[in-house]
């Protein structure tokens, strides 16, 4: 089996270890925002028109959009820890227009409505920019697009088409001796600072009258004659309607717990580049980057000239528990550092300031699904599979349409009406994921050739991805 460029061109191990020395084990994005006053935990009993469970992007977008639709609506948001502490504060800051995890996935699953899904996704991205401007949320939002870069010869042909760049053109954009070609989508993705976005959304929600309670984990959901009762350690909320925005955490709707699994992704953030280091790589247009391998990397440059580098390892742990102990994985951080200097050998000596991991809510169709329960009084979305920075706003609008009993273009989409296949019980999920991961790694070392398992999953529209 042949080696990838990350095997054959790897730097000495000491280079990666030196770059990691002194890095701190926590997300950069939340370190890089002003300290927040916080919100008091729920105490006692309350009633409201709309309760939202989860204080990440999905929950905050739902809260803001609900108040924009009806300023008189009473909205309470319950967060089990702190606002943005989970996936919304740990991602790479790629705000993509795609609602379907890319063109191939969308066209294969919903060919008859894919053009409409693309248009809705682009409009959603435009509306995100408009919302940020309207409320004065400065989250380093840049419509710089995303460029997929080939790092193996067999990957070049797949990038042919609109936005194609040959090796010289690609390296003129971002100078890596490993880049063989590129494809730059200039309109379908924005770069942003997730920490600034989530804190900005929380500020706006509060200004619009949303009651936010942190450290208020919901332990039970019980329908009643008055509505739906949500219980926490400190009290309870009875709501006419409930939006569940709990991402990779076990759903409060037991029937949907097997529809997602938590897959851990790992990220490095560099110290700021010097002028000489920045000149050595170019990157003047500040687009996001990704390679097209099955085990892929994503990387981007921040406003203060740091490089974020993440991906490749996508780790599912037996039993599917979301656990803080999975957020630190030294072998993944070392592998990422090695791959970073494989791509950018001219930056040897650069150090990483932060390293972290987080759980991605992965589902079998690679993009969000929607569900309702208790006669439509409870609505739920999950399964964003690493594409939630932008798609959560669209999902929030879908959930509010459903909660309000509206028949809209969004709710009529087959994508919204269909539910993906659930994952099997253990140990089948663990064994299946391991087999698929082995097959994906093997394909990357065999010029992309997929084995029978992967071809079968492709034909069934199933798979595993991060």
Secondary structure, 3 states (H helix, E strand, C coil): CCCCHHHHCCCCHHHHHHHHCCCECCCHHHHCCCCCCCCCCCCEEEEEEEEEECCCHHHHHHHHHHHHHCCCCCEEEECCCCCCCCHHHCCCCEEECCCCCCHHHHHHHCCCCHHHHHHHHHHHHHHHHHHHHHHCCCCCCECCCEEEEECCHHHCHHHCCCCEECHHHHHHHECCCCCCEEEEECCCEEECCHHHHHHHHHHHHHHCCCEEECCCCCCEEEEECCEEEEECCCEEEEEEEEEECCCCCCCCCHHHHHHCEEEEEEEEEECCCCHHHHHHHECCCCCEEEECCCCCEEEEECCCCCEEEEEEEEEECCCCCCCHHHHCCHHHHHHHHHHHHHHCHHHCCCCEEEEEEEEEEECCCCCCEEEEECCCCEEEEECCCCCHHHHHHHHHHHHHHHHCCCCCCCCCCHHHHCCCCCCCCCCHHHHHHHHHHHHHHHHHCCCCCCCHHHHHHHHHCCCCCC
